[in-house]
Each structure stands twice: as C-alpha cells, then as structure tokens.
C-alpha cells in the first residue's frame, strides 16, 4: 500500500471501511466512491452516506 491518501482510497474502493469523523461519529460500510477533496461515499446496506472530506479523522479497513 502506498502512502498517498488518494492512492490508499483507490486501493480500498469497494471494500468495507470504518470512518471516524472529527465529532467522534463512526460510519461503517463499503467505500463506494471519493473525489480529489477526499469527500467519501459510504454505502451501509440500503443507506448511502456522503461525508465531506475535511471532517474525516481516520479511515480504517
């Protein structure tokens, strides 16, 4: 795995991830998409969540 954030996101696209936000909230689901600003699309069953990249603290597989 490379160290560049967008490369890491590319490698985990379509896989289960857990995302922690600045406020302490946690989201788990499949990483369905992202953009150059590290905005994330997480699919949790039938729900889809869009997370603004500047709120993300960690992304764990």
BALOBA-1460 file (C-alpha; in Angstrom, 3 decimals):
// residues 61
<rec num="1" residu="x" x="0.000" y="0.000" z="0.000"/>
<rec num="2" residu="x" x="1.354" y="3.437" z="-0.880"/>
<rec num="3" residu="x" x="1.427" y="6.430" z="1.427"/>
<rec num="4" residu="x" x="-0.530" y="8.943" z="-0.676"/>
<rec num="5" residu="x" x="-4.086" y="9.377" z="0.630"/>
<rec num="6" residu="x" x="-5.831" y="9.182" z="-2.754"/>
<rec num="7" residu="x" x="-3.857" y="6.033" z="-3.626"/>
<rec num="8" residu="x" x="-4.967" y="4.446" z="-0.354"/>
<rec num="9" residu="x" x="-8.596" y="5.337" z="-1.131"/>
<rec num="10" residu="x" x="-8.254" y="3.847" z="-4.616"/>
<rec num="11" residu="x" x="-6.962" y="0.588" z="-3.134"/>
<rec num="12" residu="x" x="-9.873" y="0.356" z="-0.664"/>
<rec num="13" residu="x" x="-12.597" y="1.293" z="-3.159"/>
<rec num="14" residu="x" x="-15.365" y="-1.312" z="-2.952"/>
<rec num="15" residu="x" x="-14.176" y="-2.673" z="0.386"/>
<rec num="16" residu="x" x="-15.564" y="-2.359" z="3.915"/>
<rec num="17" residu="x" x="-14.186" y="0.619" z="5.835"/>
<rec num="18" residu="x" x="-14.816" y="2.414" z="9.117"/>
<rec num="19" residu="x" x="-14.617" y="6.199" z="9.015"/>
<rec num="20" residu="x" x="-14.175" y="8.317" z="12.142"/>
<rec num="21" residu="x" x="-15.194" y="11.982" z="11.992"/>
<rec num="22" residu="x" x="-13.920" y="14.969" z="13.975"/>
<rec num="23" residu="x" x="-17.030" y="14.946" z="16.189"/>
<rec num="24" residu="x" x="-16.389" y="11.311" z="17.158"/>
<rec num="25" residu="x" x="-19.085" y="9.800" z="14.920"/>
<rec num="26" residu="x" x="-18.244" y="6.493" z="13.272"/>
<rec num="27" residu="x" x="-19.563" y="5.203" z="9.941"/>
<rec num="28" residu="x" x="-19.011" y="1.668" z="8.662"/>
<rec num="29" residu="x" x="-19.813" y="0.396" z="5.205"/>
<rec num="30" residu="x" x="-18.473" y="-0.078" z="1.706"/>
<rec num="31" residu="x" x="-16.396" y="2.740" z="0.232"/>
<rec num="32" residu="x" x="-18.416" y="3.363" z="-2.930"/>
<rec num="33" residu="x" x="-16.638" y="6.500" z="-4.131"/>
<rec num="34" residu="x" x="-14.466" y="9.523" z="-3.390"/>
<rec num="35" residu="x" x="-13.160" y="12.642" z="-5.102"/>
<rec num="36" residu="x" x="-9.981" y="14.750" z="-5.135"/>
<rec num="37" residu="x" x="-11.129" y="16.558" z="-1.964"/>
<rec num="38" residu="x" x="-11.427" y="13.197" z="-0.165"/>
<rec num="39" residu="x" x="-15.207" y="13.510" z="0.064"/>
<rec num="40" residu="x" x="-16.448" y="9.946" z="0.610"/>
<rec num="41" residu="x" x="-19.487" y="7.925" z="-0.392"/>
<rec num="42" residu="x" x="-20.181" y="5.112" z="2.077"/>
<rec num="43" residu="x" x="-22.884" y="2.516" z="1.420"/>
<rec num="44" residu="x" x="-24.368" y="0.958" z="4.564"/>
<rec num="45" residu="x" x="-26.867" y="-1.662" z="3.416"/>
<rec num="46" residu="x" x="-29.636" y="0.296" z="1.684"/>
<rec num="47" residu="x" x="-28.359" y="3.646" z="3.014"/>
<rec num="48" residu="x" x="-25.807" y="5.856" z="1.271"/>
<rec num="49" residu="x" x="-23.875" y="8.465" z="3.228"/>
<rec num="50" residu="x" x="-21.804" y="11.264" z="1.747"/>
<rec num="51" residu="x" x="-19.058" y="12.516" z="4.060"/>
<rec num="52" residu="x" x="-17.225" y="15.769" z="3.493"/>
<rec num="53" residu="x" x="-13.502" y="15.102" z="3.418"/>
<rec num="54" residu="x" x="-12.484" y="17.856" z="5.841"/>
<rec num="55" residu="x" x="-14.476" y="16.118" z="8.614"/>
<rec num="56" residu="x" x="-12.612" y="12.801" z="8.315"/>
<rec num="57" residu="x" x="-10.071" y="11.896" z="11.012"/>
<rec num="58" residu="x" x="-9.350" y="8.246" z="10.078"/>
<rec num="59" residu="x" x="-10.342" y="5.631" z="7.531"/>
<rec num="60" residu="x" x="-9.701" y="2.028" z="8.547"/>
<rec num="61" residu="x" x="-10.235" y="-1.141" z="6.516"/>
